[in-house]
């Protein structure tokens, strides 16, 4: 079951999910830290969802709505957890449904190339690559 977490409730479960979010960010070489996402969640700039199995959190994902030029986009900022094959269908559907409810034209996600293989069946395509160089 997927549950949206109210922004004022994030602090009560953060200790259970922070490592999942940080691991996802690290795996994708993101320059963002989990603490930055926590602040954005509390400020209602991002949205947090949990994937529950029985009474346990098995996965989490974070979205944000951005207005870019004339288009509204729903970015998936982080997505992580155990048992991907059990919940990815529902997560992808939830992200798209949420994006449509916010009048988004696109959904977007940055991540490792392996995600493209998982998301291909839902119609996701590679639209760009991101390059970084540490100095």
N, C-alpha and C positions, 0 to 999 in steps of 0.2 A: 504494500500500500504506500502511495506517495502522499506526503503531508507537507503543505506549505507551512512555514514557521513564521509567525508574526514577528515583526522586527523587534518589538519590545520583549520577546521571549528568547531571542538568540542567545543572550548571555547565560541563560540557564542550561543550555545544552552544548555551549561552545567547547567545554572541556572534553566532550565526547567526540567531537567532529573536527576540531582544529587540525589534528594530525592527518586526517583524510584530505582536507583541503590543501594543506601544505605539501603533502606527498604529490598530489595532482599538479600543483604549481611547479614543484621541483622536477617532476618527470617531463614536463613540457618546457623546461628552461624558462619559465615565466620570470619576469623581473618584479612581479608583484609578490608581496608577502601575505600570509594568512591574516596577520594583524591589520593590514590595510583593508582587506575584505571585511573583517569584523567591524571596523569603523564604518564602512560604507553600508553594511547591513543595518547597523544601529541607527544610521542617519537616513534610512529608507531610500538609499541610492541603489541598492541591490536587493534581490529576493533569494531566500534560502528555502530549499526543499530537502526533506529527508525521505529515504526509501526504507520502509519498515518491514521486517520479517519477524512475525510474532511480536515481541516487545523490544526487539533490538534494531538499532540503526545499522543497516548494512551498506548504505550508500548515501551520498549527498550531492546536490548540485546547486550552483549559484548562477543566477541570471541578472542581467541589467538591461534596461531599456535606454537606447541612445537615439537621439535625433541627429542624423547625418545629412547635411544639405536638405533635400526635400523628402528624404526617406527615413522611416522609423525602423530601427533594427533591434532585435533581441539578441544580445550576446550571451552565450553560455561561458561564464568566466571560469568555472571549475566543475568537474564531474569526476567523482571517484567512489570506489567502493569494491566490495567483494561480490562475486556471483553475477557479473555483468550480463550473462546470457539470460538470467532470470528476470531482470528488470529493465533492460535497455529499451525494449518496445514501449513500455509504459512511460519511461522518462522522456523519450523522444516525442511521444504523443503529447505529454504534458507540456513540454517546452513549446511545441508548435501551437497548442491550444491557448496557452498563456499569451504567446506572441500575437496571435490573431485577436485576442480579447483587448490587446493594447494597440491595435491598429498597426502592427508591424508589417512591413512588406517582406522582410528577410529575417532569418535566424542565422546566427554566426557562431562559430566556435574555433578557437585556436587550440592546437594540440599536436601531439606526435602524429606522424604519417599513419600509424596503425589505426588511429581513429577513423580515417577515411574508409578503410576496409570494413569497419563495423557499421558505419553510417551510410555507406553506398546504397544499400538496399532501401533506404528511406528517401533517396533522392538527393542526398548531400553530394556536392561536388567540390573539388579543390578549386578555389578561385584566386588564390595567391599563396606565396610562401613568405615566411618571415625570416629574416637573417639578422643575426647578432654577432658582434665581435667584442670580446672582453678586452679592455685596455689596461 
